[in-house]
Amino acid sequence: MKRMALPLLLIVTLVAGLCLVGCETESGTQNNVRITPAAAAILLGQTIELIASGGFEYDWTLEQESWGTLSTRKGSRVLYTSTQDPGASAFTAQQIVTVTSTLATESSDGSNTLGYVQTAEAIITHQTVETGASVTPQNASVKKFESATFTASGAHTYSWSLQYESWGTLTVREGPVTTYTSLDNPGAEEHLQVLTCTTDSGTAAAHIIHEPEGLILRPTSASLQYIGIPYASVTFTATGSGTINWSLGAGVNSTYVTLTTSGNEATITFDTNFDDFDNPRSVTLTATSGDESAIATVSLYGTL
């Protein structure tokens, strides 16, 4: 009898062991449920298909119910449609989609059924609808000390820079709006300044034409008194044009002065005295370049 008891005990133990190994359909310590894709980006109005696997009897939920819709709440496949645009201040926002699956286990004799829950998540990134960065106006013209305002759009971060920094100034370097002020007088020819806006959705540029101020004569007026040797004189400078031609106005007043020129500068010297101090004479200086001209006036005072 003793020789038969040991085999019988061994058989009972083996059967019990087999039941422990094979009677449950799946181990409760492992989570095999997955969502494909596990992460995706989406724009307002777009739809993406989500597929669950590794379980059965799937139930779907959304963390942010107002951000999108699900075509169904049960089953292995659902369509998620975005109803959310985060806007320019946020740029992106994340939605969590969760699928839940309950897995069953049976006892060895089938007398009762137990269950455990497995879950998986997918992250859906809602992005703002992008139209591409742009700057308005795309073209502007300024003369020295004039200003133009530019506005960028289609992005979330904006940074401004100039091709020629010494030609002008910007009120701000960050943000969607900036104002450019010209510090440059290009002379006879136009100068082109490029204003660039670098954003998180690319770069955009505007062209700024620096226009010549035209022919300008400085100073526009002066006074001279005859003081003997060295004679009193004043020098005028012409800007904003090319080659300058100089001339004195006709009349007796021009007999009291001499004119010397050098390029864009001209000097008037009071070299002949008159004795009527109470009645000053005047002489006009004219600068011409092409179709443009500028005039300055010099008042002459003689000695008593």
C-alpha positions as CSV (number, residue, x, y, z in Angstrom):
1,M,0.0,0.0,0.0
2,K,2.9,2.4,0.7
3,R,4.3,1.9,-2.7
4,M,1.1,3.0,-4.3
5,A,0.5,6.1,-2.1
6,L,3.5,8.0,-3.4
7,P,2.5,7.8,-7.1
8,L,-1.0,8.8,-6.3
9,L,0.1,11.8,-4.3
10,L,2.4,12.8,-7.2
11,I,-0.4,12.5,-9.7
12,V,-2.6,14.8,-7.6
13,T,0.1,17.3,-7.3
14,L,0.8,17.3,-11.0
15,V,-2.8,17.8,-11.9
16,A,-3.1,20.7,-9.4
17,G,0.0,22.2,-11.0
18,L,-1.3,21.9,-14.5
19,C,-4.6,23.6,-13.4
20,L,-2.7,26.5,-11.9
21,V,-0.8,26.9,-15.2
22,G,-3.5,26.3,-17.8
23,C,-6.8,27.2,-16.3
24,E,-6.5,31.0,-16.6
25,T,-6.9,32.5,-20.1
26,E,-4.2,35.2,-19.5
27,S,-2.0,36.5,-16.7
28,G,-3.4,39.5,-14.8
29,T,0.1,40.9,-14.3
30,Q,0.6,41.7,-18.0
31,N,-1.0,44.6,-19.9
32,N,-1.1,43.7,-23.6
33,V,-3.7,46.4,-24.7
34,R,-2.3,48.9,-27.1
35,I,-3.6,51.8,-29.2
36,T,-2.3,52.4,-32.7
37,P,-1.1,55.1,-33.3
38,A,0.0,55.9,-29.7
39,A,0.6,59.5,-30.6
40,A,-0.6,61.8,-33.5
41,A,-1.0,65.5,-34.4
42,I,-4.2,66.8,-35.7
43,L,-5.8,70.1,-36.9
44,L,-9.2,71.5,-36.5
45,G,-11.7,69.4,-38.5
46,Q,-9.3,66.6,-39.3
47,T,-10.1,62.9,-38.4
48,I,-7.7,60.1,-37.4
49,E,-8.4,56.4,-36.9
50,L,-7.4,54.7,-33.7
51,I,-7.1,50.9,-33.4
52,A,-7.0,49.0,-30.1
53,S,-5.4,45.5,-29.8
54,G,-4.4,43.0,-27.2
55,G,-7.7,42.7,-25.4
56,F,-11.4,42.5,-26.2
57,E,-14.7,44.4,-25.5
58,Y,-13.0,47.8,-25.8
59,D,-14.5,51.0,-24.3
60,W,-13.2,54.4,-25.3
61,T,-13.2,57.7,-23.3
62,L,-11.8,61.2,-23.8
63,E,-10.0,63.3,-21.2
64,Q,-11.3,66.5,-22.9
65,E,-14.8,65.7,-24.2
66,S,-15.3,69.1,-25.8
67,W,-12.1,68.9,-27.9
68,G,-13.3,66.2,-30.3
69,T,-15.8,63.4,-31.1
70,L,-15.5,59.6,-31.3
71,S,-17.4,57.7,-34.0
72,T,-18.2,55.0,-31.4
73,R,-17.5,54.3,-27.8
74,K,-17.1,50.5,-28.2
75,G,-15.2,48.3,-30.5
76,S,-11.6,47.9,-31.6
77,R,-11.7,50.8,-34.1
78,V,-12.8,54.4,-33.7
79,L,-12.5,57.6,-35.6
80,Y,-11.5,60.7,-33.6
81,T,-12.4,64.1,-35.2
82,S,-11.0,67.4,-33.8
83,T,-13.3,70.2,-32.9
84,Q,-10.6,72.2,-31.1
85,D,-8.1,74.8,-32.3
86,P,-5.8,75.9,-29.4
87,G,-5.4,79.4,-30.8
88,A,-2.3,81.5,-31.3
89,S,-1.6,81.8,-27.5
90,A,-1.3,78.1,-26.9
91,F,-0.3,76.8,-30.4
92,T,-0.7,73.1,-29.2
93,A,-2.9,71.2,-26.7
94,Q,-2.9,67.5,-25.8
95,Q,-5.9,65.3,-25.7
96,I,-5.7,61.9,-23.9
97,V,-7.7,59.1,-25.5
98,T,-8.1,56.0,-23.3
99,V,-9.3,52.5,-24.2
100,T,-10.3,50.0,-21.5
101,S,-10.6,46.3,-21.9
102,T,-11.8,43.8,-19.3
103,L,-10.2,40.3,-19.5
104,A,-11.9,37.2,-18.0
105,T,-10.4,34.3,-16.1
106,E,-12.1,31.0,-15.3
107,S,-11.5,28.7,-12.4
108,S,-10.3,25.1,-13.1
109,D,-13.8,23.7,-12.7
110,G,-15.5,26.5,-14.6
111,S,-17.7,27.3,-11.6
112,N,-16.9,31.0,-11.5
113,T,-15.5,33.7,-13.7
114,L,-13.2,36.5,-12.5
115,G,-11.9,39.6,-14.4
116,Y,-9.3,42.3,-14.5
117,V,-9.1,45.6,-16.4
118,Q,-6.4,46.7,-18.7
119,T,-6.1,50.2,-20.3
120,A,-4.0,52.0,-22.9
121,E,-3.7,55.7,-23.9
122,A,-3.0,57.6,-27.0
123,I,-1.9,61.3,-27.0
124,I,-3.5,63.5,-29.7
125,T,-1.8,66.8,-30.1
126,H,-4.2,69.5,-31.3
127,Q,-2.4,72.1,-33.4
128,T,-3.4,75.6,-34.5
129,V,-4.3,75.9,-38.1
130,E,-1.3,77.5,-39.7
131,T,-1.6,79.8,-42.8
132,G,2.1,80.5,-43.0
133,A,4.0,83.6,-41.7
134,S,3.6,86.9,-43.5
135,V,4.4,90.6,-43.1
136,T,2.2,93.5,-44.1
137,P,2.9,95.8,-45.9
138,Q,5.3,93.9,-48.0
139,N,6.7,97.1,-49.4
140,A,7.1,100.6,-48.0
141,S,9.0,103.8,-48.9
142,V,10.5,106.2,-46.4
143,K,12.7,109.3,-46.4
144,K,15.2,110.2,-43.7
145,F,13.5,110.3,-40.3
146,E,10.2,109.0,-41.7
147,S,8.6,105.8,-40.2
148,A,6.6,102.8,-41.4
149,T,4.8,100.2,-39.2
150,F,4.8,96.5,-40.1
151,T,2.6,93.6,-38.8
152,A,3.4,89.9,-38.9
153,S,0.8,87.1,-38.7
154,G,0.4,83.4,-39.2
155,A,2.7,82.3,-36.3
156,H,3.1,82.5,-32.6
157,T,6.6,83.9,-32.0
158,Y,8.0,86.8,-33.9
159,S,11.6,88.2,-34.0
160,W,12.6,91.2,-36.2
161,S,16.0,91.9,-37.8
162,L,17.4,94.4,-40.4
163,Q,19.8,93.7,-43.3
164,Y,21.5,97.1,-42.7
165,E,21.3,97.9,-39.0
166,S,22.9,101.4,-39.3
167,W,20.2,102.6,-41.8
168,G,17.3,102.7,-39.3
169,T,15.8,101.7,-36.0
170,L,13.0,99.4,-34.8
171,T,10.7,100.2,-31.9
172,V,10.7,96.5,-30.8
173,R,12.5,93.3,-31.8
174,E,10.0,90.8,-30.5
175,G,6.2,90.6,-31.1
176,P,3.9,90.8,-34.1
177,V,4.2,94.6,-34.6
178,T,7.2,96.9,-35.0
179,T,7.9,100.4,-36.5
180,Y,10.9,101.2,-38.6
181,T,12.4,104.7,-38.7
182,S,14.9,105.7,-41.3
183,L,18.2,107.3,-40.4
184,D,19.6,107.1,-43.9
185,N,19.5,109.6,-46.8
186,P,20.6,107.6,-49.8
187,G,21.6,110.6,-51.9
188,A,20.9,110.5,-55.6
189,E,19.9,106.8,-55.7
190,E,17.4,104.7,-53.7
191,H,18.6,102.3,-51.1
192,L,16.8,99.0,-50.4
193,Q,16.5,97.8,-46.8
194,V,15.2,94.3,-46.0
195,L,13.2,93.7,-42.8
196,T,13.0,90.1,-41.8
197,C,10.6,88.5,-39.4
198,T,11.7,85.1,-38.1
199,T,8.8,83.0,-36.6
200,D,8.0,79.5,-35.4
201,S,6.4,78.8,-38.7
202,G,9.1,80.1,-41.1
203,T,10.4,83.6,-42.1
204,A,8.8,86.5,-43.9
205,A,10.3,89.7,-45.2
206,A,9.3,93.2,-46.2
207,H,11.2,95.6,-48.5
208,I,11.8,99.2,-47.4
209,I,12.8,101.7,-50.1
210,H,14.9,104.6,-48.7
211,E,14.0,107.5,-51.0
212,P,16.3,110.5,-51.6
213,E,15.2,113.6,-49.8
214,G,15.7,115.5,-53.0
215,L,18.2,118.4,-53.4
216,I,18.7,120.1,-50.1
217,L,20.9,123.2,-49.5
218,R,22.1,123.8,-46.0
219,P,22.1,126.3,-44.5
220,T,19.1,127.9,-46.2
221,S,20.1,131.4,-45.2
222,A,23.0,133.3,-43.7
223,S,24.2,136.8,-42.8
224,L,27.6,138.4,-43.5
225,Q,29.2,141.7,-42.4
226,Y,32.2,143.2,-44.1
227,I,35.0,143.0,-41.6
228,G,38.0,143.6,-43.7
229,I,40.7,140.9,-44.1
230,P,40.1,138.0,-43.7
231,Y,36.8,138.6,-45.4
232,A,33.6,137.1,-43.9
233,S,32.4,133.9,-45.6
234,V,29.8,131.1,-45.3
235,T,29.9,127.7,-46.8
236,F,26.8,125.9,-48.2
237,T,26.5,122.1,-48.7
238,A,24.1,120.4,-51.1
239,T,22.8,116.9,-50.4
240,G,20.4,114.4,-51.9
241,S,21.5,114.6,-55.5
242,G,24.3,113.9,-57.9
243,T,26.5,116.5,-59.6
244,I,25.8,120.0,-58.5
245,N,25.9,123.2,-60.5
246,W,26.3,126.5,-58.6
247,S,25.3,130.0,-59.5
248,L,24.7,133.4,-58.0
249,G,21.6,135.4,-58.6
250,A,21.8,138.2,-61.1
251,G,22.0,141.8,-60.0
252,V,24.2,144.4,-58.4
253,N,24.2,142.5,-55.1
254,S,26.3,139.8,-56.5
255,T,29.1,142.3,-57.1
256,Y,29.9,142.4,-53.4
257,V,30.7,138.8,-53.1
258,T,32.8,136.0,-54.7
259,L,31.7,132.4,-55.2
260,T,34.1,129.4,-55.0
261,T,32.8,125.9,-55.4
262,S,34.1,122.4,-54.9
263,G,31.8,119.4,-55.6
264,N,28.8,119.7,-53.4
265,E,30.1,122.7,-51.4
266,A,30.0,126.4,-52.3
267,T,31.5,129.3,-50.3
268,I,30.4,132.9,-50.6
269,T,32.8,135.6,-49.4
270,F,31.8,139.2,-48.7
271,D,34.8,140.9,-50.4
272,T,33.6,144.4,-51.5
273,N,32.3,146.8,-48.8
274,F,29.5,149.3,-49.1
275,D,28.9,152.0,-46.6
276,D,25.1,151.8,-46.1
277,F,24.9,149.6,-43.0
278,D,21.2,150.4,-42.5
279,N,20.2,148.9,-45.9
280,P,21.6,145.4,-46.2
281,R,21.8,143.8,-49.6
282,S,21.1,140.2,-50.3
283,V,22.4,137.7,-52.8
284,T,20.9,134.3,-53.7
285,L,22.8,131.1,-54.2
286,T,21.3,128.5,-56.5
287,A,22.2,124.8,-56.6
288,T,20.9,122.7,-59.5
289,S,21.2,119.0,-60.3
290,G,19.1,117.6,-63.2
291,D,15.6,118.9,-62.8
292,E,16.0,119.7,-59.1
293,S,17.1,123.0,-57.6
294,A,17.6,124.6,-54.2
295,I,18.1,128.2,-53.2
296,A,19.8,129.9,-50.2
297,T,19.8,133.6,-49.4
298,V,22.7,135.6,-47.9
299,S,22.2,139.0,-46.3
300,L,25.1,141.4,-46.6
301,Y,25.8,144.2,-44.0
302,G,28.3,146.9,-44.9
303,T,30.4,148.9,-42.4
304,L,29.7,152.5,-41.4
